[in-house]
């Protein structure tokens, strides 16, 4: 297999040129900062069923970044036409990320900017509904009692941060009263599908020694099954109260919400003796935000606007396998 083109910029005006890249390199030389900026890696990922990531597009980013005082050191391809790393120096991760997002905004690519050091994480902690699986389980359960539209509307508002999570959960569960327990298994078998790329992400991280925790505002009936199917080691979620083979319409307290998700992350770090910088956290709703903001790499995955606006990393176009490349793993 041919190696895609790589290009290198220059760390100092007196350095030897390892590879001639024409005007882009000269522009970078002319725009270099005299300060001591930090090293970052920009990981660009394209979805296989959308526009491929071309070497020409990646190289064209160099002069655009140079105009913003970004020095491109080298490009390393992780998978042809799918993913590559661009190693750069700049003074601010947030400013750099804004420049990168502006460059790719008209393309179906995802880009994550992070420090070069410590990019391979030692713990993955993730939400379940609409993150590790493609559906919201409570919405699908509501469909069995003819109340999906009503419950889905509450779910949407809760995930957007418009409603108190605990109150919204209790209101939705109340609408499931008298649903036979057999319907939960039917829902899992017929409607719960693993998110594309989820198994690849979990297998890669577990193979490389990472711990894996599933933490959800959903229900233990589903998290226990998703944990086993995807390879998580632990799962934490809410428990539905039952009686006489049916749901009572209540949740057994305490309710697991955003505070509990953050607490789970902190306790896992303590148990594993790792810093929060070593954590990959993934979620899509407002109740995931504290967890995402505490993690070294907090990813808003196809998330609600409030989450995308605050998270430092976003995956909007690709599936979860993008986070394999974001950690520097190649094909």
N, C-alpha and C positions, 0 to 999 in steps of 0.2 A: 504494500500500500504506500502510495506517495505521501510524504509529509506535507501538509499545507504550508504555504509561505509564512515565514516569520520575519519580523523586522525588529531592529534594535535601535533605540535612540542613544544619546550620548550623555553620560553622567557629568562630564566636564568638557570644556572647550578644547582641552589638550589631550583628551582620550583618543585612543586609536579607534577607527571606525571598523566594527566587526562585520557590518553588512551595509552596502550602499542602498539607501531607500529614496534617493532623489530629493526633491524639494521638501518633502515632509520632514526629513531629518534636519535639513538646513534651517527650516522654520523653528523646529524644536530647539536647536542650538541657539538661535537668536532670542528665544523667549525664556530661557532658563532663569530660574530665580536664584538669587544670591543667598537666600536663607537656607535653613536646614529642614526641609519638609519631610514628612513621614512617608513610609512606603506602604502602598495599598495595592490590592489586586482587584481588578474589575473583571468579574466573570460574566460573559455574555452567553446566553443560551437561546436557541431557537427551537420551536416545536417542530418535530419531524413532518407533521401534516400541514405546516404553514410555510412561510417564506424561509428558505435555507439561509444560514449565516455564511456569507461569502467572505473570502480573504480580502477582496477588494473593499468591501464595506468596512471591515475591521481596520484596514490600513488607512482608509479615508478619515477615520476618527482622529488620527494623530495630529493633523494640522488644526482641527477644531479644538482639540484639547489643549494644544500648544498656545492657542490664543487666550486660554484661561490659566496660563502658567502651570500647566500640567506637563511633566516630563515623562514620556513613555520609554521605559527601559527595554522591554521585550514583550513579544506575544508568544504564547505557548498554546497550541491546539490540544484540546482534550478529546474531541471527536470531530472529524471532518464534517463541515457544514452544519454542525449542531452546537458545539460549545468550545469556547476558548478563554484563556486567561490573558489579561493585559496587565502587566506589572508597571506601576507608575509611582511617581512621587508627587506629593502636593501637601499643602499646609492644613487642609481641612477635609475630613471625610464627608461631612454634610454638604459642603460646597461642591466637592468633587462629584458626589452622587447627583446633585441637582444638574450639573453640567452633562453628565452621562445620560440621565433620563431625558433631558432636552434633545440630545442627539438621536436617541433611539425612538422618540415618541411617535414617529410616523411608521414604525416597523413593528411587527408582532414578535419582538424580542423581549426577553427579561434580562435585567442587569443587576447584579448585586455587588456593592462596593464594601470592602472590609479590609482591616489590616492584614498584611501578609502573614504575620506570626499568629499561630493558634487557630488557623481556619478549620482544621479537622477537629470536630467536637467529640467530647467524651460522654455526652448525654444528649439524647433526643427526648423531649417532652412535648407531647402534642395533644391538641383537641381532637375529637372524633368526628362529630357531625359536620358535614360539608368540608371536612379537612382530610381525614383518613378514609372516610366513606363519602359517597356522592350525594347522600340524602340527609335530611333532618328526621331522625327516627320518630320524634313526637308528632311531626306533621303526617308521616305515613301511618302511624297508629290512628290518628284522628280520622283518616280516610275510611277506616274500617267502621266508624260510627257516623259517617256522613258529615263530619265537621272539619274537614281538611282546610277549607278556605278560611274559616274562622280562626283556627289554631295557627295556620301559616302566617296570617296577618299579625298575630301577636308575636310569633317567633321573629319575624322580620323586624319589628319595632324593638324587640329586646336585643337582638344582635346588633342593631344600629345604635344602641345605647339610649334609646328613647324611653325605655321602661326599666323599672327595677327588676333585676334578673329573677330574684327569688319569688317576688309577687307574680311575675309573668309566668314562671314555671308552675306555681301552684294553681293559677287560673287555667292554664292549659291542661294540666293533669286532671283537674276537676271535671273537665269535659270528657274524660276517658272512663268515667265511672261505669262499672258493670261490663267493661270489655273483658271477654274471656281470655285467660292466660294463653290459651292455644293460639290466639291471634298474634301474640308476640313472636312466636316461632315462625308462623306463616309470614309475618312481616319481614323477619330476618331472611328467610329463605327466598322470598320473592322480590324483595325491594332493596335490601341492603347490598350495595356493590362497593368493592374496595376502590378507592381513588386510584386512577392510573398512576403508576410510578411509586405507589406507596410501598409495595413489597420490595421493589428494587432498592429503595432508600433504606428501609429497615434492614434488609439482608446485608447491604454494604456496610452500614455502620456497625451492626452487631459483629460482622466478620472482622472488623478492624478494632474491636474491643470496646465499643461504646455501650452504655446502658440505655434502656428504652422504657419510657413510662407513658401510658395513655391516661390522660386526665380530662374528664368531660363533665359538662353540666347535664349530660344525658343520663342514661340508666344502665345499671349494672348488668341487666339481662343482655344488653347489646355490647357493652364494653368488654365483658368477659369473653365473648365470642370473637370480637374483632382483635382483641389481644392475642388470642391463640392463632387466629388465621394469619396475622401479619408478623408475629414474633416479638411483640412487646413482652417485657418481663413482669410488669405490674400494671394494674388499671384501677383508677379511682373515679367514682361517679355517684349518682344518686340512686336510691333504692325505692322502687314503687311498692306501696303497701298493697297487700292482697288479702282476700278472704273468700273462702268457698269457691276457689278456682277463678276468681274475677278480680279486677282492679277495683279498689275502693274509691279511687279518685283523689288519693292523698299520697304525698311523698313522705317517707320516713325521715325525720330530721336527724342531724343538721343538713341543710341544703348546701351542696357543693357549688360555689359560685366563683367569682373572680379572686376573692381573697384566698380561698382554699387552693386554687390553682397556683397562685404565687407561693403559698406556704409549701405546697408539694415540691415545687422547684427548689426552694431554699433548703428544705429538709433533705432532699435527694443530694444536693451539693455537699451538705454536711456529712451525710452517710458515705458518699463516694470520695470525700476529701478533695473536692475540686472547687475551683472558683466559678462564679456564674458566667465568666467569659468563655468557659469550656462547654457551654450549653447551647444547643440548637432548639429553639421553641417555635412551634408552628400553630397558627390559629386563624380564624376568620371573623370572629365576632368581638363585640365590645368587652365581653367578660374574659377575653383572652389577653387584653391589652397589658395589664400589670405583669403577667407572665412574659409576654413578648419583650416588654421594655426592660425587664430584669436580666434577660438572657444575653449572652455575648452576641448571638445571632438570632434575633427575633424576627420571624418571617410572617408577613401577612399573606396568606395563601388564598388567592381569588376572594379577597376579603371585602367586608363592608367599607364604605368610604371613610368612616371615622377611624377604622383600623389602618387602612392604607395611608392615611394622612399622618399617623403618628409612628408607625413601625419604621425601623431603619432599613428593612429589606422587604421587597414585595415580589411575589410571583403572580403575574396576571395572565400570562399566555400559555406557559408550559405546564406540564404535569409535575408531580412531586419528584420525579427523577432528576429534575433540574438541580435539586439540592445535593445530589451526588456530585455533580460537577462543581457546584459552588464551594464544596469542601476540597476541591483539587483532585478528586478521583477521575481518572481517565477512563475511556471506554474499554 
